[in-house]
Amino acid sequence: MIKFADGIGRLGTETAFEVLAKARKLEAEGKNIIHLEIGEPDFTTPKNICDAAIRSLQAGDTHYTPAPGIPELRKAIADYVSRTRSVQFLPDEVVMTPGAKPIMFFVILALIQQGDEVIYPNPGFPIYESMINFVNGTPVPLQLKQEDEFNINIDEFAKLVTKKTKLVIINSPGNPTGKNIPQSVIEKMAEILKSSDAFILSDEIYSRILYDGAKPFSITKLDGFKDRTIILDGFSKTYAMTGWRAGYGVMNLELAPVISKLMVNSNSCTNAFVQKACIEALNGPQDEVDKMNAEFDKRRKIIVDGLNSIKGFNCTTPDGAFYAFPSIRETGFTSKELADKLLYEAGVACLGGTSFGKFGEGFLRFSYANSVENINEAIKRIKNVLK
């Protein structure tokens, strides 16, 4: 038997991919499955972006690139982030990575060691806690409660900040809750953090997917926080480019070379022609993004109404992203029991709330990155199974 390093035992996983594998196995056996488990737009990447990649390949862009990204893309990202966050950023503050996950991975590797505390949202994206544990940091969960509409409770946040707090993770709009943290709450968090030395990892991957006029607000806009914050963003969600693996971090000039060094030691660089496609994504027409968001909004209303029509379900309306996170406590099932029941008996794949941390018990996550027809059919199947 192989004896693995201790850190491997501390690594968690992203359950969405495990459930997807189970669902694909059932499909191979002939069962019809509605996929509401995976956090991935069901749209095709816009044609202008694909065309840019093809032109790049035909031009011979098939070689190594600089570890932090090609200069023209770093400039395009710096310009885009400066424009959308109303804060000036330089190309040298940008590090391009194959997907956005490496940014959270590298930042935690670079900043956290044994004894350091990291405050992170729970329920929240599972890789936060996984990486904190992997580097022997101390995970400090900040519970997001449905009675607060999954907003951050400032009094509870203040109690968690200590002299050992090295990093605070913010995710807005959030996964799995879809909550967009209001500017007023972020300002109060910043006031509490002013007297600490903590860095902020601001996961803004869903910042372009918002509804009902909601506006994103980055903590980098507040005095003293630009150099303490690492913005995590990417192309997967906004441009339906999950398989392209294209993400980036924006950070201060002291940290960026360290993250670049971690790129050198792991991936070498991000795919060359994908980077050219990313330039087109940022600088080209945004019509397809607007169309996708309008469709997500339509689906959001349908799935929330549908889930709330199921006995024992109670679903808060999300502000952004493409997830519904209903409470299922009144059904009498645990999260895992009901998720398994829906997969195997109803043919509806979703995720149990504990996939997003211990405070996710009593909830399920449904991704509405699927057609209206399939969402309606899923609601119908769930009702039939729970009769």
C-alpha positions as CSV (number, residue, x, y, z in Angstrom):
1,M,0.0,0.0,0.0
2,I,1.3,3.5,-0.9
3,K,2.1,5.8,2.0
4,F,1.0,9.2,0.9
5,A,2.2,12.5,2.2
6,D,0.2,13.8,5.2
7,G,-1.1,16.8,3.2
8,I,-2.9,14.5,0.7
9,G,-5.1,13.3,3.5
10,R,-6.1,16.9,4.2
11,L,-7.2,17.6,0.7
12,G,-10.9,17.8,0.0
13,T,-12.7,17.7,-3.4
14,E,-15.3,19.4,-5.5
15,T,-18.3,17.1,-5.2
16,A,-19.9,18.4,-8.4
17,F,-17.5,16.3,-10.5
18,E,-18.2,13.2,-8.4
19,V,-21.9,13.6,-8.9
20,L,-21.4,14.3,-12.6
21,A,-19.5,11.0,-12.9
22,K,-22.3,9.1,-11.2
23,A,-24.8,10.8,-13.4
24,R,-22.8,9.9,-16.6
25,K,-22.6,6.3,-15.4
26,L,-26.4,6.2,-15.0
27,E,-26.8,7.7,-18.5
28,A,-24.5,5.0,-19.9
29,E,-26.9,2.5,-18.4
30,G,-29.8,4.1,-20.3
31,K,-31.3,6.4,-17.5
32,N,-32.4,9.9,-18.5
33,I,-30.7,12.4,-16.2
34,I,-31.3,16.2,-15.9
35,H,-28.0,17.9,-15.0
36,L,-28.5,20.6,-12.4
37,E,-25.3,19.7,-10.5
38,I,-22.4,21.2,-12.5
39,G,-21.6,24.9,-12.3
40,E,-21.1,25.4,-16.0
41,P,-23.0,27.5,-18.5
42,D,-24.7,25.3,-21.0
43,F,-24.1,27.8,-23.8
44,T,-21.4,27.5,-26.5
45,T,-18.4,29.8,-26.3
46,P,-19.3,32.9,-28.4
47,K,-18.1,32.5,-32.1
48,N,-15.8,35.6,-32.1
49,I,-13.8,34.0,-29.3
50,C,-13.5,30.7,-31.0
51,D,-12.5,32.3,-34.2
52,A,-9.8,34.3,-32.4
53,A,-8.4,31.0,-31.1
54,I,-8.5,29.4,-34.5
55,R,-6.6,32.3,-36.1
56,S,-4.1,32.1,-33.3
57,L,-3.5,28.4,-33.9
58,Q,-3.2,29.0,-37.7
59,A,-0.7,31.8,-37.0
60,G,1.5,29.3,-35.0
61,D,0.8,30.3,-31.4
62,T,1.6,26.9,-30.1
63,H,4.7,27.6,-28.0
64,Y,5.6,28.6,-24.4
65,T,4.5,32.0,-23.2
66,P,5.7,34.0,-20.2
67,A,4.6,32.4,-16.9
68,P,2.3,35.4,-15.9
69,G,0.8,35.7,-19.3
70,I,1.5,37.4,-22.6
71,P,1.9,41.2,-22.3
72,E,-1.1,42.1,-24.5
73,L,-3.4,39.9,-22.5
74,R,-2.1,41.2,-19.1
75,K,-2.8,44.8,-20.4
76,A,-6.3,43.8,-21.6
77,I,-7.1,42.4,-18.2
78,A,-5.6,45.3,-16.3
79,D,-7.6,47.7,-18.5
80,Y,-10.8,45.6,-18.0
81,V,-10.4,45.3,-14.2
82,S,-9.6,49.0,-13.9
83,R,-12.7,49.9,-15.8
84,T,-15.1,47.6,-14.0
85,R,-13.7,48.2,-10.5
86,S,-13.0,51.9,-10.9
87,V,-9.5,51.3,-9.5
88,Q,-6.3,51.7,-11.6
89,F,-4.3,48.5,-12.1
90,L,-1.1,47.8,-14.0
91,P,-0.4,44.9,-16.3
92,D,2.4,43.8,-14.0
93,E,-0.2,43.3,-11.3
94,V,-1.9,40.6,-13.4
95,V,-1.0,36.9,-13.4
96,M,-2.8,34.7,-15.9
97,T,-3.4,31.0,-14.9
98,P,-5.0,27.9,-16.5
99,G,-8.4,28.4,-14.8
100,A,-9.1,30.6,-11.8
101,K,-8.6,27.8,-9.2
102,P,-4.8,28.1,-9.3
103,I,-5.1,31.7,-8.0
104,M,-6.7,30.6,-4.8
105,F,-4.3,27.6,-4.7
106,F,-1.2,29.8,-5.2
107,V,-2.3,32.6,-2.9
108,I,-3.0,30.3,0.0
109,L,0.4,28.5,-0.7
110,A,2.2,31.8,-0.7
111,L,0.6,33.4,2.3
112,I,-0.6,30.7,4.8
113,Q,1.4,28.6,7.1
114,Q,0.7,26.6,10.2
115,G,-1.0,28.7,12.9
116,D,-2.4,31.2,10.4
117,E,-6.2,31.6,10.4
118,V,-8.2,32.0,7.3
119,I,-11.8,33.2,7.4
120,Y,-13.9,31.9,4.6
121,P,-17.7,31.7,3.7
122,N,-19.5,28.5,4.7
123,P,-21.5,27.3,2.9
124,G,-19.0,28.3,0.2
125,F,-16.8,27.0,-2.6
126,P,-15.3,23.8,-1.2
127,I,-11.7,24.4,-2.5
128,Y,-11.3,27.3,0.0
129,E,-11.4,25.0,3.0
130,S,-9.5,22.2,1.2
131,M,-6.5,24.4,0.4
132,I,-6.5,26.0,3.9
133,N,-6.3,22.5,5.4
134,F,-3.7,21.3,2.9
135,V,-1.2,24.0,3.9
136,N,-1.9,23.3,7.6
137,G,-3.6,26.7,8.1
138,T,-6.6,27.0,10.5
139,P,-9.9,27.3,8.7
140,V,-12.3,29.7,10.3
141,P,-15.8,29.3,8.8
142,L,-18.1,32.3,8.5
143,Q,-21.6,30.9,8.6
144,L,-24.0,32.2,5.9
145,K,-27.6,31.8,7.1
146,Q,-30.8,31.7,5.1
147,E,-32.5,33.9,7.7
148,D,-30.0,36.6,6.8
149,E,-30.6,35.9,3.1
150,F,-27.0,34.5,3.1
151,N,-25.6,37.9,3.7
152,I,-22.6,38.3,6.0
153,N,-23.5,39.0,9.6
154,I,-21.1,41.7,10.6
155,D,-21.2,41.0,14.3
156,E,-20.3,37.4,13.8
157,F,-17.6,38.4,11.3
158,A,-16.1,40.8,13.9
159,K,-15.8,38.0,16.5
160,L,-13.8,35.8,14.0
161,V,-11.1,38.3,13.3
162,T,-8.1,37.8,15.6
163,K,-4.4,38.6,15.6
164,K,-3.9,35.3,13.8
165,T,-6.2,36.2,10.9
166,K,-3.9,36.1,7.8
167,L,-6.5,35.9,5.0
168,V,-10.2,36.7,4.6
169,I,-12.0,35.2,1.6
170,I,-14.9,37.1,0.1
171,N,-17.0,35.5,-2.7
172,S,-19.6,37.8,-4.3
173,P,-21.9,36.9,-5.9
174,G,-21.4,33.6,-4.1
175,N,-21.4,29.9,-4.8
176,P,-23.6,28.2,-3.8
177,T,-25.9,30.9,-2.4
178,G,-26.0,33.4,-5.3
179,K,-25.8,36.2,-2.7
180,N,-24.3,39.5,-3.9
181,I,-22.7,41.2,-0.8
182,P,-23.9,44.8,-0.6
183,Q,-21.4,47.7,-0.6
184,S,-22.5,48.7,2.9
185,V,-21.5,45.3,4.3
186,I,-18.1,45.2,2.5
187,E,-17.4,48.7,3.9
188,K,-18.2,47.4,7.4
189,M,-15.9,44.4,6.9
190,A,-13.2,46.7,5.8
191,E,-13.6,48.9,8.9
192,I,-13.1,45.8,11.1
193,L,-10.1,44.7,9.0
194,K,-8.3,48.1,9.0
195,S,-6.6,47.3,12.3
196,S,-5.4,43.8,11.2
197,D,-2.7,42.7,8.8
198,A,-5.0,40.3,6.9
199,F,-5.0,40.0,3.2
200,I,-8.3,39.6,1.3
201,L,-8.9,37.1,-1.5
202,S,-11.9,38.5,-3.3
203,D,-13.4,35.8,-5.5
204,E,-15.2,37.8,-8.2
205,I,-15.7,35.1,-10.8
206,Y,-19.5,35.7,-11.0
207,S,-19.3,39.5,-11.0
208,R,-20.7,39.8,-14.5
209,I,-23.7,37.6,-13.7
210,L,-26.1,39.8,-11.7
211,Y,-29.8,40.4,-11.7
212,D,-32.5,43.1,-10.9
213,G,-30.0,45.9,-11.3
214,A,-27.6,44.5,-8.6
215,K,-24.1,46.0,-8.8
216,P,-20.8,44.3,-8.0
217,F,-18.6,46.1,-5.4
218,S,-15.0,45.2,-5.0
219,I,-13.2,45.9,-1.7
220,T,-10.3,47.2,-3.8
221,K,-12.2,50.5,-4.2
222,L,-11.8,51.3,-0.5
223,D,-8.8,53.3,0.8
224,G,-5.9,51.1,1.8
225,F,-7.3,47.9,0.4
226,K,-6.1,47.7,-3.2
227,D,-2.6,46.5,-2.1
228,R,-4.1,44.1,0.5
229,T,-6.5,42.4,-1.9
230,I,-6.1,39.7,-4.5
231,I,-8.9,39.8,-7.1
232,L,-9.7,36.3,-8.5
233,D,-11.6,36.3,-11.8
234,G,-11.7,34.5,-15.1
235,F,-13.4,33.6,-18.3
236,S,-15.2,30.3,-17.5
237,K,-18.5,31.6,-16.3
238,T,-19.0,35.0,-18.1
239,Y,-18.0,33.7,-21.5
240,A,-19.0,30.0,-21.2
241,M,-15.3,29.0,-21.4
242,T,-15.1,26.4,-18.7
243,G,-13.2,23.9,-20.8
244,W,-10.7,26.5,-22.0
245,R,-9.2,26.8,-18.5
246,A,-8.5,30.6,-18.4
247,G,-8.4,32.6,-15.1
248,Y,-6.4,35.3,-13.6
249,G,-5.4,37.1,-10.4
250,V,-4.8,40.8,-9.9
251,M,-2.6,41.7,-6.9
252,N,0.1,44.0,-5.7
253,L,3.6,44.2,-7.3
254,E,5.3,42.4,-4.5
255,L,3.0,39.3,-4.6
256,A,2.6,39.0,-8.4
257,P,6.2,37.7,-9.0
258,V,5.7,35.1,-6.2
259,I,2.5,33.8,-7.8
260,S,4.3,33.8,-11.2
261,K,7.1,31.7,-9.6
262,L,4.5,29.2,-8.5
263,M,3.2,29.1,-12.1
264,V,6.8,28.3,-13.3
265,N,7.0,25.5,-10.8
266,S,3.6,23.9,-11.7
267,N,2.1,24.8,-15.1
268,S,5.0,26.7,-16.8
269,C,2.4,28.9,-18.5
270,T,-1.2,29.2,-19.8
271,N,-2.0,27.9,-23.2
272,A,-0.9,30.4,-25.9
273,F,-3.9,30.4,-28.3
274,V,-6.3,30.4,-25.3
275,Q,-4.7,33.7,-24.2
276,K,-5.3,35.2,-27.6
277,A,-8.9,34.1,-27.4
278,C,-9.2,35.8,-24.0
279,I,-8.1,39.1,-25.5
280,E,-11.0,38.9,-27.9
281,A,-13.3,38.0,-25.1
282,L,-12.5,41.2,-23.2
283,N,-12.1,43.5,-26.1
284,G,-14.7,42.1,-28.5
285,P,-18.5,42.5,-28.5
286,Q,-20.3,41.7,-25.3
287,D,-23.7,41.0,-26.9
288,E,-23.5,37.2,-26.2
289,V,-22.7,37.8,-22.5
290,D,-25.8,40.0,-22.2
291,K,-28.0,37.3,-24.0
292,M,-26.7,34.6,-21.7
293,N,-27.4,36.6,-18.6
294,A,-30.9,37.4,-19.8
295,E,-31.5,33.7,-20.2
296,F,-30.1,32.9,-16.8
297,D,-32.4,35.5,-15.3
298,K,-35.4,33.9,-16.9
299,R,-34.4,30.5,-15.6
300,R,-33.7,31.9,-12.2
301,K,-37.3,33.0,-11.7
302,I,-38.7,29.7,-13.0
303,I,-36.5,27.5,-10.8
304,V,-37.1,29.5,-7.6
305,D,-40.9,29.5,-8.2
306,G,-40.7,25.8,-9.0
307,L,-38.6,24.9,-6.0
308,N,-40.9,26.9,-3.6
309,S,-43.9,25.0,-5.0
310,I,-42.4,21.7,-3.7
311,K,-43.6,20.8,-0.2
312,G,-40.7,21.0,2.3
313,F,-38.6,23.3,0.1
314,N,-37.9,27.0,0.9
315,C,-35.7,28.8,-1.7
316,T,-34.3,32.3,-1.4
317,T,-34.0,34.2,-4.7
318,P,-30.3,34.6,-5.7
319,D,-28.9,38.0,-6.7
320,G,-26.3,36.6,-9.1
321,A,-24.4,33.5,-10.4
322,F,-26.7,30.6,-11.6
323,Y,-27.4,28.6,-8.5
324,A,-30.5,28.1,-6.4
325,F,-29.9,26.9,-2.8
326,P,-33.1,25.9,-1.2
327,S,-33.6,24.7,2.4
328,I,-35.0,21.1,2.4
329,R,-35.1,20.7,6.2
330,E,-38.9,20.3,6.3
331,T,-38.7,17.2,4.0
332,G,-37.1,15.2,6.8
333,F,-34.2,14.1,4.7
334,T,-30.5,15.0,5.2
335,S,-28.9,16.8,2.3
336,K,-27.0,13.7,1.0
337,E,-30.1,11.5,1.4
338,L,-32.3,13.7,-0.7
339,A,-29.6,14.4,-3.3
340,D,-29.1,10.7,-3.7
341,K,-32.8,10.0,-3.9
342,L,-33.3,12.7,-6.5
343,L,-30.4,11.3,-8.6
344,Y,-31.4,7.6,-8.5
345,E,-35.2,7.8,-8.3
346,A,-36.0,11.1,-10.2
347,G,-33.1,11.3,-12.5
348,V,-32.3,14.8,-11.3
349,A,-28.6,15.5,-10.5
350,C,-28.0,18.2,-7.8
351,L,-25.6,18.7,-5.0
352,G,-26.1,18.2,-1.2
353,G,-25.5,21.3,0.8
354,T,-22.7,19.7,2.8
355,S,-20.6,19.7,-0.4
356,F,-20.1,23.3,0.5
357,G,-19.2,22.9,4.1
358,K,-20.9,21.8,7.4
359,F,-23.3,24.8,7.4
360,G,-24.7,23.6,4.2
361,E,-26.6,20.7,5.9
362,G,-30.3,21.0,5.2
363,F,-29.8,22.5,1.8
364,L,-29.4,21.4,-1.9
365,R,-27.7,23.3,-4.7
366,F,-29.3,23.4,-8.1
367,S,-27.5,24.9,-11.1
368,Y,-30.0,26.5,-13.5
369,A,-27.4,26.5,-16.3
370,N,-29.8,24.3,-18.2
371,S,-32.9,24.8,-20.4
372,V,-36.3,26.0,-19.2
373,E,-37.7,22.8,-20.5
374,N,-35.3,20.7,-18.4
375,I,-35.8,22.8,-15.3
376,N,-39.6,22.4,-15.5
377,E,-39.2,18.7,-16.0
378,A,-36.8,18.5,-13.0
379,I,-39.4,20.2,-10.8
380,K,-42.1,17.8,-12.0
381,R,-39.9,14.8,-11.3
382,I,-38.9,16.0,-7.8
383,K,-42.6,16.5,-6.9
384,N,-43.4,13.0,-8.1
385,V,-40.7,11.4,-6.1
386,L,-41.6,13.3,-2.9
387,K,-45.3,12.4,-3.1
